[in-house]
Amino acid sequence: MTAIDVVLLMFRFWVAIVIIAHGVNHGRTQEGTAKWFASKGFSSPQLNARISALNEILIGLALIAGLLTSVAAAGLVATMFVAFWSIHRFAGFFNFHRPDEGWEYVATLSVIGIALAVLGPGRYSVDEALGIAGNLDGWVGLAIVGAGVLVAAGHFSFFERAPTETGSSA
């Protein structure tokens, strides 16, 4: 086991724990999550709340396993892109700015996601056991992340609308 393998495993597990916790929170509070999406200007807030919860949990599970790591990392970066573009970019850099947090958090998760996509999952992963890790990292991993961001931009442009004044869906 090399130091890089240990660090990649730590990155995968820590980011997975963080994103799964977000997904579980969104899943436990579907009504509140849907209201929040509506208040931030998303159409179909119930659908977005379900997609958000499921997406975050699946991304985390894939990262823990090291399964299709570049795809999971692209999902993480895409999710953070939507969060940045719809919410965090308006609050400045620091996470403690209210009512919405700044973009330091989403940027940090995105940078780790990009690093995982480019470097690969490391020796202790399903990708490595299947012999596909080397096929999905490097420039290919970066391209997968780029495609994920394009999908996220499409999702955002399809579902985003002006926020309601009362914060509820119309």
Secondary structure, DSSP 8 states (H G I E B T S, - for coil): --HHHHHHHHHHHHHHHHHHHHHHHHHHTHHHHHHHHHHTTBSSHHHHHHHHHHHHHHHHHHHHHTSSHHHHHHHHHHHHHHHHHHTGGGS-S-TT-SSS--SHHHHHHHHHHHHHHHH-S-SSSHHHHHT-HHHHSHHHHHHHHHHHHHHHHHHHHHHB----SSSS--
